Amino acid sequence: MRVVSGPWPPNQMSRDSSKPNRGSNVAMPTNDRPKLLMVTHRLPHPPVRGDRIRTWHMLRQLQQRFDVHLACVADEPPTLNSWRAIQRHVADLEFEPVTPLVRRGRALRHLAAGKSITSAWFQSPRLRQTIERWVRREKFDVALAVCAASAPYLAGLPIPSRVIDLMDVDSRKWAELANTARGPRRAIYNYEADALAREEAALAHQFDALTVTTDAEAHAYRQLVPWADVHVVPNGVDLDYFASNDQCDRCTVAFCGALNYRPNVEGLLWFTRSIWPRIKAGRPDARFRIVGRRPDRAVRRLRHLPGVELIGQVADVRPHLQNAAVVVAPLQVARGVQNKVLEAMAMARPTVVSPAAATGIDAVDAEHWHVAPSPDAWVRRVAELLDDPAAQRRIGAAARSFVASDHQWSDAMSPLLDLLAPRDITTPTESADRPPLRLAA
């Protein structure tokens, strides 16, 4: 195995060994297994946010069938645990750091050129050079790009089959955020939605197949490109890691998620302004705990509200989920499948979700979870669960049973593994039967 680390060699990485290591299998390069080039927009470990969780479990499934050569951008130095966990699953590893200052400069250049800020955020010329060197050295059977921002790394490379996992149609998220934003932020969000939509539509010409997390996302992409070959590859949950027990604090409500991610931030602001004061008035002993990485300024201010506790970043989210009597997902804008919801359900926690956060999970309202379509419904559902330990246990048990049946990672990734199986395919750039690129109205 060759491992290239950019400017962060292993002896200079963060030595935080407290983060849980979810990797277990060891990837052994062989001569008879197909070779897969995988390009991701973030290091897949630690799996502590939605895109990383999906990419990590994707990698664990892929390494069982392929010799995986992983190239990715890094926005923070990996811990030694993360470094070692990824090494177990790959034949080659290259990551390149992209600092905030470099990102801002590239974003300005993309703005001037009418390109998306998202694509600028994850670009590294050095990583592209490494990928080109790998392609000259290895005969790859297939390539997988994760997210639209990874697509440029594969442009023009002589690889017989290419698949891209979009996860979600991100341009729709920015359009929805623009609907509720004001002033300059609204203009920026609208710009990003339009620029990303153009780039996402072009992917149908550059890749043999595209995957997304839900039928709704597949429909959204076909509105951009009606003839696109789009497949649904849902999210799963690690049931062994997210085990359950009956111990919890009967007056604690919890939210777990990345606290610098705009939909999470806006959902929390709405919940703490419109819902939490009413719950607190009826249950003075109730507390709302906010758990997650990198809380932004607006989230940090919430700690001053009555009954709100900002926990922030933790090494292991499971004790905080297990301690909660109720877990909430009050997102007003959400795309794809919410891993935070699946994880809470796997730990048998009764969960109250917004209609947006419920998208892509076919659970039954009032049986596996509660969907709250209005402020009154939010207050009623959370308060009822806080007051009824038996209902907490009943909903929680049904939730875990549901995800065990419908959201195992091995089953979820099966369609992707089938798409990536090596076969003779005409490369997208050579295909003569695809219509010219044209955005749907």
Order of alpha helices (4+ residues) and beta strands (2+ residues): beta-beta-alpha-beta-alpha-beta-alpha-alpha-alpha-beta-beta-alpha-alpha-beta-alpha-beta-beta-alpha-alpha-beta-alpha-beta-alpha-beta-alpha-beta-alpha-beta-alpha-alpha-alpha-alpha
